[in-house]
């Protein structure tokens, strides 16, 4: 075999830190926790086996909880992380919050792992809590149910096609116990969902809402308040911190799964954003409520003017900071929006329905006013930059220096366990947890026998005009050899679409493409259709679990380095003495490891990861990339890969 193994390097191991004085210790007996694990494992279909790595991780979580020691646990695929932290959480005799970066994992915990645990520990109560906008608002449902003509909050009529969906959602509200959007069995247009839901800023509040006693979100909060284990997503946890710790029930133990995502999520959620279209929407919402069309028109025109100056700033390649014209327009917007907030606040209302409509306009207006002020008064530890959304340019503010904020507002109150299959070396210092305990638990899977890592020889560089055509040809060869069963990951949506179209014309197996169906439906079809291939970008690089015969090949079109002019990457490079090693390489390494990790999801899985970027085999920094990848055999010989894939395909087809 033509191998491209780099020089073998020993993994870095953090020095052990001295045991700290116990603070408010939690009493969990390790032997009891391990006994519970054995009983739970025995109930898993095909389970019952002892996984030493899982037992090692469980012991590490127990130690973290009992000593109140912040702990990082890198646990390879197949260790069984979920039960390794859920069992100590259930035995802690105090509330534990579990935060996941992806909805897929949140659902897995709630629907699979937690019920399994509760069969052994039936007294353990588990609750799932999501952001308010994920639940139906009963007040808006009542308004829509009794209306002859449906309308949005700005008074405009709801189109017929959306009105049908809203009517279905009104019927759903009478049948559902949770009111969650994820329980709706049809694909919901975001505009239809907004007609029957509210954001946190729009909510009237439980005490004053006529439906407050029966509110889906408030009832979910009640269940969380009474639960031993509360499952949330990391975005909600970051919003909880940003709100002054007002969104989640009181707790002092937290587990962050998929912890490599925590810094970026917290940086964004502890910051803010503002789009010109948001100002226009505020003017439209306020217009039916206040008797001052001139003021509403001023807010609308301010949004339109802001859109123009942002386009001018973007055209000059100034993607970070505020240009003088942008700053001037933001000052104008702050003044007119402040007047709008005051007008809404002082407008008399004559019914609970009118009060609800005012609250749904006033809350977002106040929130936008706060965001405007924050953008204009950004500190040196924050970055203001421009991004383009589907509709317009958006001003974003991210917190760059997370450590001081988290040490003061979070780690002083809670003890965290942070875990993932792969953790970046920079995670602890970025989160302000330098000196925390670190534990590495290897995957139990036999990667050397079951997987090949392939980088083709004589392949065009990714910036070569021939590269896209070469990727198409390589994918056709590999997909045919695998009989479909391929997850093709891309770093660029436009390239993905072109390549998918070209490949689909020349293979006989089904091609699924991100964006044509909902994420969940795509994953379901991929799992259920053994010969399908799924072409996807960013969000499918992690959190996708497709074990078994539906996945034998993962392809990655290029190493996932950030684009050179990405404002966040630029800001982090400017703050580093060695930008490539400290910023660019760690990010690419983590994303690559997540993508590669989609392949082997069970002890029986076999397959190939094909990285169509020769830098993985030839660049001087390749050893750094390999440090976080599973120990797969490596080859640059296409014929060997084709033979391996065909053998796997034939085995699947023979079953």
N, C-alpha and C positions, 0 to 999 in steps of 0.2 A: 504494500500500500504506500502511495506517495503521501506521507504525513507532513503536517506543518506544525508539530508541537514546538513551542518555544522552549527556552531553557526553563527547567523546573524551578519554581520558586516556592519557598515555604510561606504559608499564609501569615499575615501579620496577626499577632495575638495581643490584645490590650493587657497591660500589666494589671495584676489583681489590685484592687483597692482595699484598704483596711476596713474592717467591719465598723459601721457607724453605730453610735449609741441608739438603741431602740427608741422609737417615738410612737406612742399610741399603738402598741403592737397588736396584730391580729392573730388570734389563736387558730391555726389550722394544723392538723396532724398529718405529716407526710404519708405515713402508713395508711391512714384512713383514706386520703385522697387517692393513693395508688390502688387501694382495694375497690374504691368506687370506679376508677378507670377500668379495672378488670371486669367488673360487672357490666359496665356500659358497653365495653368492647365485645363482650359475649353476645350482646343483643344486635350487633351489626350484622346484616346478612353477609355470610362468608367471612365474618370477622372472628374474633376470639384469639387472634394471634397476639403475642407480646411484641410491642415495638419499643425497643430500648430508647430510641430517640425521643419518642413521645413521653416516656416515663422520665427521661432526663429533663425535658422541657417542663413538664408538670412540676417536678421538684424545684426547678428554677423559679417558676411563678409563685409557688408556695413560699419559697424563701424571700422573694421580693415583697410579697404581701405581709409576711410576718415580721420582717425586719424594716419595712417601709423604705426599702432601698430601690431607687429608680433603676430599671434593668432593661437592657437591649438583648433580644433573643433572635438570632438569625437561624431560622429553622427551615431546612431544605424541603422541597416538594415531597409530600408523602409522609412527613413526620406526624401529621395529625394535630396541627396547631390548635384548632378550634376547641377540641375536648381538653387539650392540655391547659388551656386557660379558663374554660367554662367551669370545669370541675372545682378548681380552687375558688373561683368566683362564687359558686353555689355554696361552698363550705365556709366562706369568709365571715358569715353572720353579720354582714353589713352590706349596704348597697354597693354594687360594682357596676360601672358603666363600661360597655364594650363599644368602641367606635371603629367602623370599617370605612375604607376609602371608596369602595364601590358598592353599588346597590346589590350586585350579584351576590357578594359575600354576606351582606346584611340579610338577604332573603334566605341564603343557605343556613345561616345561624338560626334564624327564626323558624324556618319550616322543617329543617332536618336535624341539626345538631341539638338545639335546645329541647325539642320534644323527646329525643332519644335520652338525653340526660334526665328529664323529668320522669321517665318511666322507672328509673332507679332511685331518684330523689324527688318523689312526688310533692314534697312540701316546698320545693324551690319554685318561686314565681318569677316568670320572665316576661318582660314587656318590650315592645318595639315602639319607638317614638321617632317620628319624622317631622320635617318642617311644616308649618301651618298650611302652606300652599299645596301640600300633598293630600289634603283632606277636603271633602265637600264642605261648603258653608251652608248650614241648614237655612239661615236667613235668606241667602241669595236663592236657594232652591225654592223656598216658599214664595219669594217674589216672582220667580220665573214660572212656577206652577200656576199662579193665579193671573198671569198676564195674558191678555188676548194677543198682543204683539210683543215679541221679545225684543229687548234693546240692551245695548251695552251701557256702562255707567256714564258715558259721555252723551247718551241720548240717541245715538245712531241705531238704526234698525239692524238686527242680526240677520244675515243672509239666510235664505231658505235652507241651504245644505247644512249650515251650522245650527240652525234652529232645530232641525231633526235630531242632531246629536245632543243638543241641550235637553230636548224632550226625553231622550233616552236616559240621560244622566239624572233627570228628575225622577224617572221611574226607578233607576238604580238606587237612588237615595232612599226609596221606600223599602228596598230589599236588603241592602248591605248592613252588616253589623259594624264595619270599620270606617266606611266612608272614604277609603283610600283609593287614590287614582290607580294604583297598581292592581286593584281588584276588579277594575273595569275590563270586561272581556273583549271590547272592541277598541281599535285605535282611535284615540281621542285627539281631535284638533286642539292645539294649545288655546286658541281663541274660545272654543266651546268650553274648555275646562275653566278658563278664567271667568266665564259667565256664571259659574257655580262655585267658585272658590275665592279666597282672599289671601293676600300676603299678610305678614305680621303687622305691617304698617297700616293696612286697610281695616284691620279687625276692630269692631266696636268694643270688644272686651266682654268677658264672661258676665261681669256684674250688671252691665247695662243692656246686653243683647237679649231680645225676647226669646231667642233660642239657646241662650247661654247654658241653661241646665241640661240641654240635650246635644251640645256641640260635639261633633266627632273628635276634633282635636283636643278639646278640653277633657273629654272622657279618656282619650289616649294618655294625656298627661296624668290623669288620676291613676290609671293603671301603672304608669311608670313610677309614680310617687309611692305606690304600695309594693313595688316589685323588688326582688333581691338582685336581679340582673336586668339592666336596661340596655337594649341594643339600639344604637343610633349610627348615623354616618358621621364621618370626620368633619364634613361641611357644617352640620348642625352643631357639633361640638365647638368648632371654631366660632360660629355665630353666638353660641352660649357665652364664650369668653368675651367676645366683642360687646355683648349686651350687659356686661358686668355680672356674669354668671346668673342670669335670670331665667334661662330657658329650660334647664334640666333640673331634676330633683337633686337635693343635696347628696354629695358623695365625696369620698376621699381616696378611692381606688379607681383607676381607669386602665383599660387595656386598649392600645391602638394597634389593630391589625392592619396589614398593608402600610406599615409605618413609614416606608420610604416616601409616601405621598404627603406626610404630615407637613413638612416645611412649606411646600408650595401652596397647599390648601390654607394653612394658617396665614401665610403672607398675603394671600388674596382676600380672605374673609376678615382679617383684622384691618384691611385697607378698605377701599370703597371704589365705586365707579359711577360714571355719569355719561349719558348719551343725550344728544340734542333731541332725539325723538321722545325721550322721557319728558322733557319740558313741554313739548307740543301736546303729549298725552295728558299732562297735568292741566293744561289750559282747557282741553276738551272736556275733561271730567268736571272741572269747576264751573264751566260755562252754564249748565242748566241750574246751578245752585245759587249763584250770586248775581245780583242785578248790576253788573259792571262789565259790559262787553269790552270796553276800552282796556281795562286791566287784563282780562283774559287774552285779548288780542296782543297786548304787550308781551305777555309771557310766551305766547305762540311765536311771535316774531323774534323774540330773543333766542328761542330754540333754533329757529331757521338761520339766524345770524351766526350762532355758535357753530352750526353745521358748516357754514361757508368758511369761517376762519380756521376750523379744524382741517378742512380739506386743503386750504392754503398752506397751513403749517405742515401737513403730511406731504404735500407736493415738494416741499423743500428738503425732505428727508430728515426733518427734525421730529423724530418719533418720541423723544423723551423731553420732559420739561414743558413749560408753557411759553409760547411765543408772546411778545408784548400785546399783539392783537387778541390772542386767545385770553390772556389774563384780563384785558379790558372788557371783553365780552362776558367773561365770567362774573366780573364785578357788576355789570349791568343786570345779568340774570339774577344775581343774588338780591339786588334791590327790588326788582319787579316780583320775584318769587316771595320775598318777605312780605310785600304788600298783599299778595294773593293769600298767603297763609293767614294774615290778619283779617282779611275780608271773609275767608271761610270760617275763621274762629268766631267772628261776631255776627254772622248771618243767623237770624232767628229760624227755628224749625218748629213745626207744629204737629209732628207725629214721630213715632219711633222709626218708621220707615225712612222719613226724611233725615232723621238723625243718623241712621245707618249709612245713607248715601253721602252725607257730609263727612262722616268719619272715613269713608273709603276714599274721599278726595283729600281731606285734611292730613291724614297720617302720611301718605306718600309725599305730599307737598312739604311737610315739615322735615321728613327724612331727606328729601332732595336738597333742601336748604342747608341742612347739616353737611351733606356731602359736598356741596359747593364751597362751603367755608373750609372744609378740610382740604380740598384740592388747592385752594388759594393759600393755605397756611401750612403746606407740607413741610416736614422737618428734614434734616440732613439724613436721617435714617430711613426715609421713605422715598419711593420712586414714583413719579407721575409720568405716565407714558401713554401713547396712542395705540389702539388696536382697531382693526376693521372688523365689524360684525357683518351679518347678512344685510343689514339695512343702512348703517351709517358708521362713522368713526366714533369710538368710545374712549373717554378719558378714564384711565385706570390708575389707582394708587395702591401700591404694594408696600408692605413693611419689609425692609431688607434686613434689619437687625432684630431678629426674633428673640434671641437669647435673653436680653435684659427684660423684655416685656413678659416672657414666659416665666422667668425666674421669680419675678415679683408677683405676678397675678395668678399663676397656675401651679408651678411646682412647689410653691410654699404652702399650698392647700391640698394638693393631691399627690399620690404616689403612682407613677406610671410604669406599665410594662409595655414596651414597644417591640413589635415582632413583625417579621416578614420573611419570605423565602430568601430575599437578598436585601441587605442593609448597606447603604453607602458608608464609607469610612468617615465622611464629613457630617453624618447625621447628628451625633452627640453634640459637637460644638455649635452647629447651627441652631439646635434647640436649647442651648444653654444648659446642657447636662454633661459637660466634661467631667470625667471621673466616675460616671455611673458604671454599674456592673455590666459586664458583657458576657454572653453565652453563645456558643456556636454549636448547633446540632445538625449534623450532616443528613442528607436525604438517604433513606434506606434503599432507593431504587438502584438497580444494576445498570447504570448508564453505559458502561463500557461494552456490555454485551448487547444492549437493547437500542442504542442510538448512535447515529453518525452525524458529525458536524462537517458540512461540505462547503468549500469555497472553490468555485471553478477556476481552472487555469486559463491563461491567455484571454481573460475577460476584460472588456473595455472599462476604463475608469468611469465612475458614476457621472462625471461632468463631460464625458466624451459623447458626441452626438450619436454614436453608434450604440450607446449603452441601453437605451430603451428597447431597441429592436432585439438586442442580445438577451435582455430580460424576458421578452416575449417568447423567444425561441427556447430558452432554458426552461421556462415554466411549462410550455407545451410538452417538452420531453419528460419532465419530472411528473407532471400531473397525469400524463398517459401511463407512465410506469407505476404510479401509485393507484391508478384507477379512480382518480378524483381524490377524495379524502385529504384535501389540502387547505391549510389556512395561509393565505398569501398576505403578508403584512407590508404596508408601505408607509413612508414618511410624508408623502404628499398626496392629497386627495385627487388632484387633477391627473397626476401620473397614474394613480391607481385606476381611475376610470378609463383612461386610454388603453392601458395594458389589459384590463379586464375585457374590454370590448374586442381587442385584437385576439386574445386567447380564446374567448367564447366562440368565435367563428371557426376555430380550428381544433376544438376538442369535442368529444361526444358526450362527456359527462356534464352535469348541471353546474352553472356558475352563479353564485350568489354575490351580491355587491352591496356593501354598506351604503345606506341612504335610500335603498329601494323599499325596505321594510323597517319596522321598528327593530331596535337592537335585540330585544328579547325574542321576537319572532324569527329574526335571522339565526340566532343561536339555536332555537328549537328546530328550525328546518335543517340546519347544518347537522345537528345531532341525529335527526330522524332520517335524513337522506344520506345513506352510507357513501354514495359516490359523488356527493356534492363537494365543490370547492368554494371557500368564502374569501373574498377579497375585501380587505378592511384597512383602516388607518388607526390613528392614535388610541382611541378608547379600547380597541380590541387587543392591544399589546399586553394587557393585563386583565385579571378578573374573569377570563374566559376559561371554563373548565369543560373540556370535551374528551373524556377518557374513552378508550375502546376503539372499535373498528371505524368510527367516523373520522379519525384524524391519524394519518401516518406521515404527513409531510408539513412542515412549517417553513415557509420561505420569507426572507427579509430582504427587501430590495436594496437597502443601504444602511450603513452604520448611522444610528440616530443622533448625530451631532446637531446642536441648535444652529439655526441659520446665523450667519455672522452679525446681522443687524438686529437681531432680536433684542428689544430694549432691556429686558430683565437680564439676559445673558451679558449684554454690554455693561450694565451697571455692576454686576457681580465681578466681571473681569477687571473693571477699573478699581475694585476694592481688593484685588488679589495681587500678590507679588509674583505668582506663577499661574496665570489665568488658564492655560490649557490643562495643566496637571490638576489644578484645584477646582476648576469650574466646568470646562467642556468635557474632559475625559470622564470624570465621575458621573456626570449626567448621562452621557452616551452609554457608559458601562451598565448603569442601572436599567435603562430602557432596553438595551440589548438583552440583558439577563431576563427581564420580564417577558420579552418576546420569545426567546429560546425556551423559557419555562412553560410555554403553552403545549409543548409536544408530549412529554412523559407525565401523565397524570395518575397512573396506577402502576402497580408492579408488573402487570402483563403488557403494558403498552410498548410498542416498538416503532421506530421511525427515524426520519432524517430531518435535520435542520439545515437548510441551504441558505447561506448568507451570500448574496450576489454582489459583494463588495470586496475586492481583493485586498483592501487595507487590513482586514481581519487576519489574513495570512502573511502579509508582507510588511506592514508598518512596524516601526521600531517600538511603538507603544502597545503592541498586540498582547504582550504578557499581562499588562494591566487589565485588559478586557477579559482575558481568560480567567483571571483570579475569581471572578464572580459567576463564571459559567459552570454548568455541571461537567463532570469528568468524562465527556463523550470521546469516542475515537474520532480522529480527524482525517479527512482525505480531500484531495483535489482531483480525484479520478472519477469522471462522470460515469463510466461504465460500471464501476463498483457500486455507485449510488443507485443506478438504474436496476442492477441485479438485486440489491437489497430490497428496494421498494417493490419490485415485481414478486419477490418471494413472500413479502408481507401481504401483498394484494391477493396472491393465490391462496394463502392460508385463510384469509377472510372469506373469499368466495367459496372455499370448500366447506365452510361451516354451515 
